[in-house]
Amino acid sequence: MILASAFCFGSYGVWSRLLGHDFAVFYQGWVRSALILAILLPIAIVGKHLKPIRKTDRKWFSITMIFTVFTQVPLYFAFNHLSLGVATFIFYGLFLITSYMTGWLFLSEKMTPVKGVSFFLSILGLVLTFDISLSTFSIGAMLLAALNGIASGGEVATSKKSTDRYSSLQVTTYSWLLIFVTHLPISLFLGERQLIPQWNTQWWAMLGYAISGLGGFWLIIEGFKRVDASIGGLIGLLEILLSALFGVLFFKDHLSSSVILGGVIIVVAAILPDVYALKTSKGRPIPPPPPL
């Protein structure tokens, strides 16, 4: 299940490329959220998952939602203007750094020696990937990939304040609902072309994008219920490599040896805590890029 979820999350770049430039950045965001909500909302309502947010929880819940708003457009743009590998490496490097910093500064999580090494390696890999790619790709696209990593890392880290009292399904449903109600008016205000659904490659890609998000979310939750958390975390991290591989196989993306080295360093930074947890028999999941 976790391996399948890695394929789902790793395929995000493929679906983004297949959508191409016909789907404007905010338009694709609200359309995809509408498709996902069409499935999530009935399940959440029938299953009575939508509990009122307690007053004491609204602060952190709101912070999570603010991060959520910035998780869609930046990565979609980056996937369409960078190689999938570069976009994913930059995104995941900032995702790790932001997760650690948020946990350490605001959630009272300890910065252990192994986390410190992972944090340092994340910065090293990110700097290497960013610097080498600067001569090839748009600085704007790389900054947007970085913004998505910051938003996703902050979103996942701060959601820990809510998921112990509210179901993951509720948090996810509210996230997509917020994306819908923010991206739709922005898309209309900017005058983006509102496409009519058709039976063509782009709309099948949109459907695949939505299904991958939903499927990846369900598979990762169910998978972690059945395996050691650290083993699950290691398997889930294959999505980073799969994203880069899909770019090379399907779109002939070129990754220089230096970029590959930077990506490998980021992957090593990501697996260190799980490897350490396995060694000390204290399994702990490293959350994958959120399915938002």
C-alpha positions as CSV (number, residue, x, y, z in Angstrom):
1,M,0.0,0.0,0.0
2,I,2.8,2.4,0.9
3,L,4.7,1.6,-2.3
4,A,1.5,2.2,-4.3
5,S,1.0,5.5,-2.5
6,A,4.6,6.5,-3.5
7,F,3.7,5.9,-7.1
8,C,0.6,8.1,-6.7
9,F,2.5,11.0,-5.1
10,G,5.4,10.5,-7.5
11,S,3.1,10.8,-10.5
12,Y,2.0,14.4,-9.6
13,G,4.6,15.8,-12.0
14,V,3.4,13.6,-14.8
15,W,-0.2,14.7,-14.5
16,S,0.9,18.4,-14.3
17,R,2.9,18.1,-17.5
18,L,0.0,16.3,-19.3
19,L,-2.3,19.1,-18.3
20,G,0.1,21.4,-20.0
21,H,-0.4,25.2,-20.3
22,D,-4.0,24.8,-21.4
23,F,-5.0,24.6,-17.7
24,A,-4.2,27.9,-16.0
25,V,-2.6,27.6,-12.6
26,F,-5.5,28.7,-10.4
27,Y,-8.1,27.1,-12.7
28,Q,-6.5,23.6,-12.4
29,G,-6.4,24.1,-8.6
30,W,-10.1,24.7,-8.1
31,V,-11.2,22.1,-10.7
32,R,-9.1,19.4,-9.0
33,S,-10.4,20.4,-5.6
34,A,-14.0,20.2,-6.9
35,L,-13.4,16.7,-8.2
36,I,-11.8,15.6,-4.9
37,L,-14.5,17.2,-2.8
38,A,-17.2,15.4,-4.9
39,I,-15.8,12.2,-3.4
40,L,-14.6,13.4,0.1
41,L,-17.6,15.5,1.2
42,P,-20.2,12.7,1.0
43,I,-17.9,10.3,2.8
44,A,-17.1,12.9,5.5
45,I,-20.8,13.8,6.0
46,V,-22.1,10.3,6.0
47,G,-19.3,9.1,8.3
48,K,-19.9,12.1,10.6
49,H,-16.2,13.2,10.4
50,L,-16.9,16.9,10.3
51,K,-16.8,17.9,13.9
52,P,-17.0,21.6,15.0
53,I,-13.5,23.1,15.6
54,R,-13.1,23.9,19.2
55,K,-12.2,27.5,20.1
56,T,-8.9,26.4,21.6
57,D,-8.0,24.6,18.4
58,R,-8.8,27.3,15.9
59,K,-5.5,29.1,16.0
60,W,-3.4,26.1,14.9
61,F,-6.1,24.8,12.6
62,S,-6.1,28.2,10.9
63,I,-2.3,28.2,10.6
64,T,-2.5,24.8,8.9
65,M,-5.1,26.0,6.5
66,I,-3.0,29.1,5.6
67,F,-0.1,26.9,4.7
68,T,-2.5,24.8,2.6
69,V,-3.5,27.6,0.4
70,F,0.1,27.8,-1.0
71,T,0.5,24.1,-1.7
72,Q,-1.1,23.9,-5.1
73,V,-0.2,26.6,-7.6
74,P,3.6,26.9,-6.9
75,L,4.3,23.2,-7.5
76,Y,2.1,22.9,-10.5
77,F,4.0,25.9,-12.1
78,A,7.3,24.4,-11.1
79,F,6.5,21.0,-12.6
80,N,5.7,22.7,-15.9
81,H,8.9,24.9,-16.0
82,L,11.5,22.6,-14.3
83,S,12.6,19.1,-14.8
84,L,10.5,16.9,-12.5
85,G,13.6,15.8,-10.6
86,V,14.8,19.3,-9.9
87,A,11.3,20.5,-8.9
88,T,11.0,17.5,-6.5
89,F,14.4,17.8,-5.0
90,I,14.0,21.5,-4.2
91,F,10.5,20.9,-2.9
92,Y,11.5,18.0,-0.7
93,G,14.6,19.8,0.6
94,L,12.6,22.8,1.8
95,F,9.8,20.4,3.1
96,L,12.3,18.7,5.4
97,I,13.9,21.9,6.6
98,T,10.5,23.6,7.3
99,S,9.2,20.5,9.1
100,Y,12.2,20.4,11.4
101,M,12.2,24.2,12.0
102,T,8.5,24.3,12.7
103,G,8.6,21.3,15.1
104,W,11.6,22.7,16.9
105,L,10.5,26.3,17.2
106,F,6.8,26.0,17.7
107,L,5.8,22.4,18.6
108,S,8.4,21.7,21.4
109,E,10.1,18.9,19.4
110,K,13.7,18.2,20.2
111,M,16.4,18.7,17.6
112,T,18.2,15.4,18.2
113,P,21.7,14.8,16.8
114,V,20.4,12.7,14.0
115,K,17.8,15.4,13.1
116,G,20.6,17.9,13.1
117,V,22.6,15.9,10.6
118,S,19.5,15.4,8.5
119,F,18.8,19.2,8.7
120,F,22.4,20.0,7.6
121,L,22.3,17.5,4.7
122,S,19.0,18.9,3.5
123,I,20.5,22.4,3.3
124,L,23.6,21.1,1.5
125,G,21.6,19.1,-1.0
126,L,19.2,22.0,-1.6
127,V,22.0,24.5,-2.1
128,L,23.8,22.1,-4.6
129,T,20.6,21.4,-6.5
130,F,19.5,25.1,-6.6
131,D,22.9,26.5,-7.5
132,I,23.6,24.1,-10.4
133,S,20.1,24.4,-11.8
134,L,20.2,28.2,-11.7
135,S,22.1,28.3,-15.1
136,T,19.5,26.0,-16.7
137,F,16.1,26.8,-15.3
138,S,14.0,29.9,-14.3
139,I,14.8,31.3,-10.9
140,G,11.0,32.0,-10.5
141,A,10.1,28.4,-11.1
142,M,12.7,27.2,-8.6
143,L,11.5,29.8,-6.0
144,L,8.0,28.5,-6.4
145,A,9.1,24.9,-5.9
146,A,10.8,26.2,-2.7
147,L,7.7,28.0,-1.6
148,N,5.7,24.8,-2.0
149,G,8.2,22.9,0.1
150,I,7.9,25.6,2.8
151,A,4.1,25.5,2.7
152,S,3.8,21.7,2.6
153,G,6.4,21.3,5.5
154,G,4.5,23.9,7.6
155,E,1.2,22.3,6.8
156,V,2.2,18.8,7.8
157,A,4.1,19.9,10.9
158,T,1.3,22.2,12.2
159,S,-1.4,19.6,11.4
160,K,0.0,17.6,14.3
161,K,-1.8,20.1,16.6
162,S,-5.2,19.0,15.1
163,T,-5.0,15.4,13.9
164,D,-5.0,14.1,17.5
165,R,-8.5,15.5,18.0
166,Y,-9.8,15.6,14.4
167,S,-9.7,12.9,11.8
168,S,-7.3,13.1,8.9
169,L,-10.3,13.0,6.6
170,Q,-11.7,16.1,8.2
171,V,-8.5,18.0,8.0
172,T,-8.0,17.0,4.3
173,T,-11.6,17.8,3.4
174,Y,-11.4,21.3,5.0
175,S,-8.0,21.8,3.1
176,W,-9.5,21.0,-0.3
177,L,-12.6,23.1,0.5
178,L,-10.4,26.1,1.3
179,I,-8.4,25.6,-1.9
180,F,-11.7,25.6,-3.8
181,V,-13.1,28.7,-2.3
182,T,-9.8,30.7,-2.7
183,H,-8.7,29.5,-6.1
184,L,-12.0,29.8,-7.9
185,P,-12.5,33.5,-7.3
186,I,-8.8,34.2,-8.0
187,S,-9.1,32.3,-11.3
188,L,-12.1,34.3,-12.3
189,F,-10.6,37.6,-11.2
190,L,-7.4,37.0,-13.2
191,G,-9.5,36.2,-16.3
192,E,-8.2,32.7,-16.6
193,R,-9.8,30.6,-19.4
194,Q,-12.5,28.4,-17.8
195,L,-12.4,25.3,-20.0
196,I,-15.5,23.1,-20.6
197,P,-14.8,19.4,-19.7
198,Q,-14.0,17.3,-22.7
199,W,-13.0,13.7,-23.5
200,N,-9.4,14.4,-24.2
201,T,-5.9,13.7,-22.8
202,Q,-5.9,16.9,-20.7
203,W,-9.1,16.1,-18.9
204,W,-8.2,12.5,-18.4
205,A,-4.9,13.8,-16.8
206,M,-7.0,16.0,-14.5
207,L,-9.0,13.0,-13.4
208,G,-5.8,11.0,-12.9
209,Y,-4.3,13.9,-10.9
210,A,-7.3,13.9,-8.6
211,I,-7.5,10.1,-8.2
212,S,-3.7,10.0,-7.5
213,G,-4.2,12.5,-4.6
214,L,-7.1,10.6,-3.1
215,G,-5.6,7.2,-3.7
216,G,-2.2,8.2,-2.3
217,F,-3.8,9.6,0.8
218,W,-5.9,6.5,1.6
219,L,-3.0,4.1,0.8
220,I,-0.5,5.9,3.0
221,I,-2.9,6.0,6.0
222,E,-3.9,2.4,5.6
223,G,-0.4,1.2,5.0
224,F,1.0,2.9,8.1
225,K,-1.6,1.0,10.1
226,R,0.0,-2.3,9.0
227,V,3.8,-1.9,9.0
228,D,6.5,-0.5,11.3
229,A,6.4,3.3,11.0
230,S,10.1,3.6,10.0
231,I,9.9,0.9,7.3
232,G,6.8,2.6,5.9
233,G,8.6,6.0,5.9
234,L,11.5,4.5,4.0
235,I,9.2,2.9,1.4
236,G,7.2,6.1,1.0
237,L,10.3,8.1,0.2
238,L,10.6,6.3,-3.1
239,E,8.2,8.9,-4.4
240,I,11.2,11.4,-4.7
241,L,13.1,9.0,-6.9
242,L,10.0,7.9,-8.9
243,S,9.2,11.6,-9.7
244,A,12.7,12.1,-11.1
245,L,12.5,8.8,-13.0
246,F,9.1,9.6,-14.5
247,G,10.5,12.9,-15.8
248,V,13.5,11.1,-17.5
249,L,11.4,8.3,-18.9
250,F,8.3,10.2,-20.1
251,F,9.5,13.7,-20.9
252,K,13.2,13.2,-21.6
253,D,14.2,15.4,-18.7
254,H,18.0,15.8,-18.3
255,L,19.5,15.7,-14.8
256,S,23.2,16.7,-14.5
257,S,25.5,14.7,-12.2
258,S,25.6,17.6,-9.8
259,V,21.8,17.8,-9.5
260,I,21.6,14.0,-9.0
261,L,24.2,14.4,-6.3
262,G,22.2,17.1,-4.6
263,G,19.1,14.9,-4.9
264,V,20.8,11.9,-3.4
265,I,22.0,14.1,-0.4
266,I,18.4,15.2,0.2
267,V,17.2,11.6,0.0
268,V,19.8,10.5,2.5
269,A,18.8,13.4,4.8
270,A,15.2,12.2,4.6
271,I,16.0,8.5,5.4
272,L,18.4,9.2,8.3
273,P,15.8,9.5,11.0
274,D,13.9,6.4,9.9
275,V,17.2,4.4,9.7
276,Y,18.1,5.5,13.1
277,A,14.6,4.7,14.4
278,L,14.9,1.2,13.0
279,K,18.3,0.7,14.6
280,T,17.0,1.8,18.0
281,S,13.6,0.1,17.6
282,K,11.7,3.3,18.0
283,G,9.7,3.4,14.8
284,R,8.5,6.9,13.7
285,P,6.9,7.9,10.4
286,I,8.5,10.6,8.3
287,P,5.4,12.1,6.6
288,P,5.4,12.0,2.8
289,P,4.6,15.1,0.8
290,P,1.0,15.8,1.7
291,P,-1.6,14.8,-0.8
292,L,-2.8,18.4,-1.1
